[in-house]
Every structure is written in C-alpha cells, then in structure tokens.
Amino acid sequence: MTAAFSDMGGVRVLLASQPAQDAVAVSAAKARNEQLTKPPGALGRLEDLAIWYAGWRGTDRPAICAPQVIVFAGNHGVAAQGVSAFPPEVTEQMVLNFQQGGAAINQLARTFGAKLDVHALSLDRPTADFTQSPAMSEADFIEALHAGWAAVDDSTDVLITGEMGIGNTTSAAALACALLGGEAADWTGRGTGVDDAGLATKTRVVAQGVAMHGGQGDGLDMLRRLGGREMAAMAGAMIRARQLRIPVMLDGFICTAAALALAKTQPGALDHCMAGHLSAEGAHGRVLEAIDKAPLVSLGLRLGEASGAALSLGVLQGAVACLSGMATFAEAGVSGS
C-alpha cells in the first residue's frame, strides 16, 4: 500500500492522528481474565501482556496466527571512521546469509512460526558521514520510511522489526544522546566488539555528530540527521503497524533508538509497542526507561537482527494462548472465589 505521507510534515500529521486501543476489547479481556481458572494475578505479566494485545486486535479472545519479522539492512558512511570491528562489506554478506536461511533470526523465526522478510536498502549507497553532514536528505529519509511502511503485510497480527548495518550502533548512540542528553560516553558501547581504541574513536564520532546536529528539530529530524536507512525503515514499519492496529515487539538498542525518535516526535506513538528484550548493549536499558517500556526477557543478547524480539514472541504467544484458551470457572465447573 502507498504510504500516507510524502514529506516529513505528512509523517508528523499521521503520527498525531494514529488509532488507539479498542477500549471495549480491553474491558472485555480484563473481565475474561478475571474469570479464568487460576488465582487472580497468578500469571503475572502474562495477564497484562495478553490484555494489551487484545486491545490492539479488538477482541477479548485474540489469536496469533501470522507473526511477521522484517529485517532491514543499510550501510553507514560513518563506518569509514573505524567505529566497527567489521568492514561495511559484512552488511551485504549477512543479507545473503539471511536470504539463505543461515542466520540466528532464521532459526528463531522458524521456531515461533513467523514469516521472515529481508529488505536491503541501497547498500551500494551508504548514508553520509553524520560528522560532516546529515546522514540522509529528506528525500532519502522519506524513501526509507516508505520502504518500512510497504514491508508490513496487512495480514500480520504481530510485527517484529530488526536490522543489519555495520556502524549502526554508532548511529543509535548518537541518536539517543541527541534526544535524551548526557555525554557521548554514556550512550556509546562496544557494539560488534571494538577494542579500547575503537571505543574511543566511536565515542569521539558520536560526540561530533551530536555537536553538529543536536537540538535541530524533533525526533524525526534527529533520525534523518543521525540515523540510517534501516533505522528509518523500522520507524516506517512501526507507523504502518499502528495504522493497522498491529502490536509491535521491539528488538534491541538500534531498534529501540529508532522507536525513540517516534516517541520524541509524538507522545503515545509507541503505545502499540512492547519491549521484547533487554540487550547487553549498555545504553539499551536507559532508552527503554526513557520510553517507559519494561523488557519481557533479558538474556544478554547483543546480536540485533530481531533475535531478542523473536524470542519474546514465544512469551507473547503463551500469554495470548492462556487468555483465549483457558476455561473460565463457569466453563470448567470449578468453584471460584
């Protein structure tokens, strides 16, 4: 479907008019949950998770039948400054690995019954080095948002977005620093495993980028100036999911930084999103706190490519199955309290 915006102003208008949860479905799901054959609150966060999901799907007995994982890949001009332990060529090589079914996300998507789509975004045309100029022109930024919007299958009932892009933890750190404040070192981690010298270079690059672009607009502006095509595409997919009332499970630091840009543009923009996991990238937890999202799992992952969120899909599936499939006290002939 053609995106409902042609420029950044149009994106802002769209974000300001996004649909909300179905309040009737939320109320009905809460009422059903109270009658299930278990002590009140016995399923902990699973109960709140299932009710949240039901509200977005508009029914008190939802089912997850068509989960979709989308991995977007983009190259970053800032990678030329040596901010990663791997060369930019790895982005394209990993895309091929995804397409051939050899990556971790292929195994996880298959395990939880999710459709996996991979979109390489102009890998032969890296973004600009954000220490020299904005990473993307407005036209390139809108093109990437459109790519994300168009990648969402209308039949999807839960969406997971992931990324691949050498240099993108640097972009995520710069974006988080620009939007949340603090020093570059507060947000900059080792990413793919850079040594001490590489970390110092990466921190310097983040500081330079924030000094050049910080304060020049809202979250969308910062995403254009400091982000990557894959980050913009994830944001576009999140916006499209909201239009379709599709719940979104957020992945790691880079995905969450892209989501942060939406939250800093329009309050409530992430109401349809849940934090899938807490990664080992140190700044991820602070971004989650900033967007008020508690992660579902914390397993020390730092892989990206939607792996942590794909694992959390199993938690969501379990929560929804309990809400929709368990018997009520009346149905089971069990005496309630």
C-alpha positions in Angstrom: 0.0 0.0 0.0 1.2 3.5 -0.8 2.4 5.4 2.3 0.1 8.1 3.5 2.8 10.8 3.6 5.1 12.4 1.1 7.2 14.5 3.3 8.2 14.9 7.0 5.3 17.2 7.7 3.0 14.5 6.5 4.6 12.0 8.8 4.0 14.3 11.7 0.4 14.7 10.8 0.0 11.0 10.6 1.6 10.4 13.9 -0.7 12.9 15.5 -3.8 11.0 14.3 -2.9 7.4 15.0 -5.6 5.0 16.2 -5.9 4.0 19.8 -6.6 0.7 21.5 -10.1 -0.7 21.4 -11.3 0.2 24.9 -14.3 -2.2 24.7 -11.9 -5.1 23.9 -9.6 -4.1 26.7 -12.5 -4.1 29.2 -13.8 -7.4 27.9 -10.3 -9.0 28.0 -9.9 -7.9 31.6 -13.3 -9.3 32.5 -12.4 -12.6 30.9 -9.0 -12.7 32.6 -10.7 -12.3 36.0 -12.8 -15.4 35.4 -10.1 -17.8 34.2 -9.3 -20.9 36.2 -6.4 -19.5 38.2 -5.8 -17.3 41.3 -6.0 -13.6 40.5 -2.7 -12.3 39.1 -1.2 -15.8 39.1 0.1 -15.4 35.5 1.9 -12.2 36.4 2.9 -10.0 33.4 1.4 -12.5 31.0 -2.0 -11.3 32.0 -1.2 -7.6 31.3 0.6 -8.6 28.1 -2.4 -10.6 26.8 -4.9 -7.8 27.6 -2.6 -5.2 25.9 -2.5 -7.4 22.8 -6.3 -8.0 22.9 -6.9 -4.3 23.0 -5.0 -3.7 19.8 -6.6 -6.6 18.0 -10.1 -5.6 19.0 -11.2 -8.9 20.7 -11.2 -10.4 24.1 -10.1 -13.8 22.7 -7.3 -13.0 20.2 -5.1 -15.4 18.4 -1.6 -15.1 16.9 -1.7 -16.7 13.5 0.5 -14.5 11.3 3.6 -13.1 13.0 6.0 -11.2 10.8 9.7 -10.5 11.3 11.2 -7.9 9.0 15.0 -7.3 8.9 16.1 -4.1 7.2 19.7 -3.6 6.1 21.6 -0.4 5.4 25.1 0.9 5.2 26.5 3.9 7.1 29.0 6.4 5.8 30.3 6.9 9.4 31.6 3.3 9.3 34.6 4.6 7.3 35.9 6.2 10.5 36.6 2.8 12.1 33.7 2.6 14.5 33.1 -1.1 14.0 35.1 -4.3 14.3 33.9 -5.4 10.9 34.0 -3.7 7.5 30.9 -2.4 5.7 31.0 -5.4 3.3 29.7 -7.6 6.1 26.3 -5.9 5.8 25.7 -7.4 2.3 27.3 -10.7 3.2 24.9 -11.0 6.2 21.9 -10.1 4.0 22.9 -13.1 1.8 23.1 -15.3 4.9 19.6 -14.2 5.9 18.3 -15.0 2.5 19.9 -18.4 2.5 18.5 -19.2 6.0 21.8 -19.4 7.8 21.4 -16.7 10.5 20.1 -16.8 14.0 17.0 -15.0 13.1 16.1 -17.6 10.5 16.1 -20.3 13.2 14.2 -18.2 15.7 11.5 -17.0 13.2 11.0 -20.6 12.1 10.8 -21.8 15.7 8.0 -19.4 16.6 6.2 -19.7 13.2 7.0 -16.2 12.0 7.2 -15.1 8.4 10.7 -13.6 7.8 11.3 -10.9 5.2 14.6 -9.2 4.5 15.0 -5.8 2.8 18.4 -4.5 1.7 18.2 -0.7 1.4 20.6 0.9 -1.2 23.6 -1.0 0.2 25.7 0.4 -2.6 24.9 3.9 -1.4 25.8 4.4 2.2 24.4 7.2 4.2 26.6 10.3 4.6 29.1 10.5 7.4 27.0 12.4 10.0 30.1 14.2 11.4 30.2 16.0 8.1 26.5 16.5 7.1 23.1 15.0 7.8 23.1 11.2 7.3 20.2 11.5 4.9 18.5 14.1 2.7 14.8 14.4 3.3 14.1 12.6 0.1 16.3 9.6 1.1 14.7 9.6 4.6 11.2 9.5 3.2 12.2 6.8 0.8 13.4 4.7 3.7 10.3 5.3 5.7 8.2 4.3 2.7 10.3 1.1 2.4 9.4 0.2 6.0 5.7 1.1 5.6 5.4 -1.1 2.4 7.2 -4.1 4.0 4.4 -4.7 6.6 2.0 -7.4 5.5 -1.7 -6.3 6.0 -2.5 -9.8 7.4 0.2 -9.6 10.1 -1.0 -9.9 13.7 2.2 -9.1 15.5 5.2 -7.3 14.0 8.9 -7.6 14.8 11.5 -5.3 13.2 15.2 -5.9 13.1 18.2 -4.5 11.4 21.7 -5.2 10.0 24.1 -2.4 9.2 27.8 -2.1 10.1 28.1 1.1 12.1 24.6 1.3 13.3 25.3 1.1 17.0 27.2 4.4 16.5 24.1 5.9 14.8 21.9 4.6 17.6 24.2 6.0 20.3 24.3 9.4 18.6 20.5 9.5 18.2 19.9 8.5 21.9 22.4 11.1 23.1 20.9 13.8 20.9 17.4 13.1 22.1 18.0 12.2 25.8 21.1 14.3 26.7 24.2 13.4 28.6 27.7 12.7 27.3 28.6 10.6 24.3 30.3 8.1 26.5 27.0 7.5 28.4 25.5 6.0 25.2 28.4 4.5 23.3 29.2 0.8 23.7 31.4 -1.8 22.1 28.8 -2.8 19.5 30.3 -5.6 17.4 33.2 -5.8 19.9 35.6 -2.9 19.2 38.7 -2.7 21.3 39.6 0.2 23.6 41.0 2.3 20.8 37.9 1.6 18.7 35.6 2.6 21.5 37.4 5.9 22.0 37.1 6.6 18.2 33.4 5.6 18.3 32.8 7.9 21.3 34.5 10.8 19.6 32.4 10.3 16.5 29.2 10.2 18.5 30.2 13.4 20.2 31.0 15.1 16.9 27.7 14.1 15.4 25.6 15.3 18.4 27.6 18.6 18.5 26.7 19.2 14.8 23.1 18.1 14.8 21.8 18.1 18.3 18.8 20.4 19.0 18.0 20.9 15.3 14.4 19.6 15.4 12.3 16.8 16.8 12.8 13.0 16.8 12.2 12.6 13.1 14.8 15.3 12.3 17.3 13.6 14.5 16.6 10.2 12.9 17.2 11.8 9.5 20.4 13.5 10.6 22.0 10.8 12.7 20.3 7.5 11.7 20.5 5.0 8.9 18.1 3.8 6.2 17.4 0.6 8.2 16.5 2.6 11.3 14.2 4.9 9.3 12.6 1.8 7.7 12.0 0.3 11.1 10.3 3.5 12.1 8.2 3.4 8.9 7.1 -0.1 9.7 6.1 0.8 13.2 4.0 3.7 11.9 2.3 1.4 9.4 1.7 -1.2 12.1 -0.1 1.4 14.2 -2.4 2.3 11.3 -3.3 -1.4 11.1 -3.6 -1.9 14.9 -0.8 -4.5 14.7 1.1 -4.8 18.0 4.9 -4.5 17.7 7.6 -6.2 19.7 10.8 -4.0 19.8 14.2 -5.6 19.5 17.5 -4.2 20.8 19.3 -0.9 21.1 19.2 0.1 17.5 15.5 -0.7 17.0 14.6 1.0 20.3 16.6 4.1 19.3 14.5 4.3 16.1 11.4 3.9 18.2 12.6 6.7 20.5 12.6 9.0 17.5 8.9 8.5 17.1 8.2 8.9 20.8 10.1 12.2 20.8 8.1 13.4 17.9 4.6 12.4 19.1 3.7 11.4 22.7 1.9 8.0 22.7 3.4 7.0 19.3 4.7 3.7 20.9 1.5 2.6 22.7 1.3 -0.3 20.3 4.8 -1.4 21.1 6.2 -3.7 23.7 9.9 -4.1 24.6 10.9 -7.7 23.6 14.1 -7.9 25.5 17.0 -6.1 27.3 20.2 -6.5 25.3 23.8 -6.5 26.6 24.4 -3.1 24.9 24.7 -0.9 28.0 22.6 2.0 26.7 19.6 -0.1 25.7 18.2 -0.2 29.2 18.4 3.6 29.5 16.5 4.1 26.3 13.8 1.6 27.4 13.4 3.6 30.6 13.1 6.8 28.6 10.2 5.3 26.6 8.7 3.5 29.7 8.9 0.0 28.3 9.9 -2.9 30.6 11.5 -5.7 28.7 10.0 -9.2 28.6 13.2 -11.1 28.7 16.9 -10.4 29.5 19.3 -13.0 28.2 22.5 -10.9 27.5 21.9 -10.9 23.7 23.6 -8.3 21.6 23.1 -9.7 18.1 20.5 -7.5 16.6 18.7 -8.8 13.5 15.5 -9.0 15.6 16.7 -12.0 17.6 15.7 -10.9 21.1 12.3 -9.7 20.0 11.8 -13.0 18.1 12.5 -14.9 21.3 9.9 -12.8 23.2 7.4 -13.7 20.6 7.1 -17.0 22.4 6.2 -15.2 25.6 3.5 -13.2 23.8 2.1 -16.4 22.2 1.9 -18.0 25.6 0.2 -15.1 27.1 -2.4 -14.9 24.3 -3.0 -18.6 24.4 -3.8 -18.5 28.1 -6.2 -15.6 27.8 -8.1 -17.1 24.8 -7.8 -20.8 25.5 -8.1 -21.3 29.3 -11.6 -22.2 30.6 -13.4 -19.8 32.9 -14.6 -21.1 36.3 -18.1 -21.4 34.9 -17.0 -23.3 31.8 -14.9 -25.7 33.9 -17.4 -26.2 36.6 -14.8 -25.1 39.2 -15.9 -23.1 42.2 -14.5 -19.6 42.1 -13.6 -17.3 44.9 
